[in-house]
Amino acid sequence: MRQYVGEKRGRLEGMDKATGRALYAGDYRMENMLELALVRSEISHGSVHTLDVSALPEDVLVFTGKDFAENVVADIFCDTPVLAYDRIRFRGEPIAIIAADTREKAKEAAKLVKVEYECLPIVRNTEDAKDPALPVLHGDSNLLADFFHEKGDVEKAFEESYLIVEDDFETPAQDHGYMEPDACFAYVEDDRLMVYTASQNVFADRLMICRALGLAPEQVRVRAAFVGGGFGGKDGHTCQIYPSLVSWLTKRPAKVVFDREEVLACTYKRHGIKTHVKMGFSKEGKILAFDGSAILDTGAYAGYGASVHGLFTEHFPGPYEIPNVRLKTETYYTNKPIAHAMRGFGAPQGAFATESIISRAVAQLGLDPIGMRLDNALVQGSVGALGQPMDHCVGLREALKLVQESDLWKERESNTDPYVGYGVAGGFLSCGLGQKIPDNAKVSVREREDGGFDIGCGLVDIGQGSTTALAAMAADLLETDIENIHMIMADTDKTEDCGCTAASRSVFIAGNALMAAVKQYKKMKEAGLSSDIAMGEAAFPESSKDLGRIGFPHAMYTFVAQAVKLRVDPITGSISLLDIAAATECGKVINPLGLAGQIQGGIGMSIGFCLGEDCTWKDGQLIHKNFATYLMPTALDVPNIASYHVDAYEASGPMGVKGAAEVSTVSIAPAINEAVRQASGAILTKLPLSPEEILKALEAREECVGG
């Protein structure tokens, strides 16, 4: 029998996407459909004094916060209104919904709405957020979350250190840049609301819709359309409630599709973070002490800010065994769009600072950059920075060795170009939702009359390939051809709640539930009950270390080592990436082709994070309004990426698997930063890296050599 797990395989839905047969949320339409536009705030902070809709045509409909049963987005903190009414907290915040026969008519009508505001001082950044003279956005303080942790004796360790390196770092907010703008389509059928979303969690969508509209869950069916990328940006409320409300109240189909300008200016972003890192090292390169502090900017509402805060803190010291650790982190509200989940979930920001410090220490101590990391790397049985045990498989050393053996790394010894640099960095990322958060999945198996199998899974495949991976696993478990596997994904009527497509959890949690379902199916088959649906359930393991916090630490991590070769232009200071080697340890690899795609895509995203992308606001208004000025890397900016994977096996995972989708984003920025330092002498601490600062360093180096 053919084995599908471990075989390189293209996506099951790939041809549908390539030919245009795949329907995304914005592709759905029905007769008599209403199309929507939002009236958005033109100020960053204040309140709505009057909302004048008298200039609108008679056939245009207007909906405000008063039309909801409960004008709130059901989320972790529930502090976000669906439509702002008494307080505006960021520029572009939705105030009203406009519905018309065409999208163009709705957008023109939205421009006719006259809003009179009462303005308040703007909390522009985290420094403002701490200023007692400026307004508080929520409750009694602009502080959303804070954390302090100390392990060992940090001050004594610094006293005993041979070398201490410290600096301040800053990373920007980043847009997710998914190809498909946020969209949702809704209609009413037999007194039920039917919704197609571009989403990462259809069951959370149903919860949000039901709470806002005052409906029972059985009154709403939510299905995921094909999703054109999410990366965390579609894990929460984007636009699902707007057409749901309009359709339910009018009994007409309704659809909303955001413009790219709306996506950039108003939707979720990666957290901008300011950090300070101080590390102590022995003469031989052992890391003796880590002292890190950070301030995160979470924007106008909580969103997943507290969760990102926790995961950032957990990963801040890096994937190394450090006996003495001090961590102090804070997250603040500001008058910006919500900073939320984004691929890596805080880990890339911390890795930029920590790995850059390690690379500087390597240079000052005259050590090998991979050898030094090998000496400090976590292994199975190690204890993490928060005291969490590494009880699962840990393959950082193996990943580092794969990079060490790569053509890229071997050729650096023969390089003679003074403007070429090589950098390497390690990284890790947790899998699962974390401590004290319910993290479960149910998957169903039903044998069809044609001999095939229906596999029901409530998770959304947002492009990462979980449908294909789970189908391969199901085919092997059921000892059949993959063509006989029919995946039913993300439908609140036909699948069970499996939680969100996030936290690098999908294949692990759904795979374990699938294995349990197949086991149940085989028992039923033996008992002559094969026509019934077999159900399997699984839960993600939690760490045995309890910090008394929700969400962290985690029980499992994926590990990565990434290296880069680049050249800086001595005339302009610009950076040309020449080659990248990336090695990943994610347990057993289900689909090597899919993994390579995830690694390459994540690296491309972080190249943008490192070299160009920067959401910058002036008095609450985003400067970059479209992709003509918000510059993301293209295929011409991404070099050859050699993707390697460690041959590993995670005993708690289905067929040995761990998560892999996010870890690829963690380490390439500090690897690039170190290669730039080697090639130019520039000590850079802020992303995106500045060609002007590189050029200054090159000029200073030339003057030094010439003098």
HELIX and SHEET records of a PDB file:
HELIX    1   1 GLY A   14  THR A   19  1                                   6    
HELIX    2   2 ALA A   25  ASP A   27  5                                   3    
HELIX    3   3 GLY A   65  ASP A   67  5                                   3    
HELIX    4   4 ARG A  103  LEU A  112  1                                  10    
HELIX    5   5 THR A  126  ALA A  129  1                                   4    
HELIX    6   6 VAL A  154  GLU A  159  1                                   6    
HELIX    7   7 VAL A  202  LEU A  213  1                                  12    
HELIX    8   8 PRO A  217  GLN A  219  5                                   3    
HELIX    9   9 ILE A  241  THR A  250  1                                  10    
HELIX   10  10 ARG A  260  CYS A  266  1                                   7    
HELIX   11  11 GLY A  305  HIS A  315  1                                  11    
HELIX   12  12 ALA A  347  LEU A  365  1                                  19    
HELIX   13  13 PRO A  369  ASN A  376  1                                   8    
HELIX   14  14 LEU A  396  GLN A  404  1                                   9    
HELIX   15  15 ASP A  407  GLU A  411  1                                   5    
HELIX   16  16 ARG A  412  SER A  414  5                                   3    
HELIX   17  17 SER A  466  LEU A  478  1                                  13    
HELIX   18  18 ILE A  482  ASN A  484  5                                   3    
HELIX   19  19 SER A  506  GLU A  526  1                                  21    
HELIX   20  20 PRO A  592  LEU A  611  1                                  20    
HELIX   21  21 ALA A  635  ASP A  637  5                                   3    
HELIX   22  22 PRO A  654  GLY A  656  5                                   3    
HELIX   23  23 VAL A  663  THR A  665  5                                   3    
HELIX   24  24 ILE A  668  SER A  680  1                                  13    
HELIX   25  25 PRO A  691  GLY A  706  1                                  16    
SHEET    1   A 7 LEU A  61  PHE A  63  0                                        
SHEET    2   A 7 PRO A  94  ALA A 100 -1                                        
SHEET    3   A 7 LEU A  34  ARG A  40 -1                                        
SHEET    4   A 7 ALA A 254  VAL A 257  1                                        
SHEET    5   A 7 ALA A 183  GLU A 189 -1                                        
SHEET    6   A 7 ARG A 192  THR A 197 -1                                        
SHEET    7   A 7 VAL A 220  ALA A 224  1                                        
SHEET    1   B 2 GLY A  46  ASP A  52  0                                        
SHEET    2   B 2 LYS A 114  CYS A 119 -1                                        
SHEET    1   C 5 LEU A 143  LYS A 151  0                                        
SHEET    2   C 5 ASN A 324  TYR A 332 -1                                        
SHEET    3   C 5 ILE A 287  ASP A 297  1                                        
SHEET    4   C 5 GLY A 272  PHE A 281 -1                                        
SHEET    5   C 5 LEU A 163  THR A 171 -1                                        
SHEET    1   D 4 VAL A 420  SER A 430  0                                        
SHEET    2   D 4 TYR A 557  VAL A 568 -1                                        
SHEET    3   D 4 ILE A 575  GLU A 585 -1                                        
SHEET    4   D 4 ASN A 640  HIS A 645  1                                        
SHEET    1   E 4 ILE A 485  MET A 489  0                                        
SHEET    2   E 4 PHE A 453  CYS A 457  1                                        
SHEET    3   E 4 ASN A 440  GLU A 447 -1                                        
SHEET    4   E 4 ALA A 534  ALA A 539 -1                                        
SHEET    1   F 2 TRP A 617  LYS A 618  0                                        
SHEET    2   F 2 GLN A 621  LEU A 622 -1                                        
END                                                                             
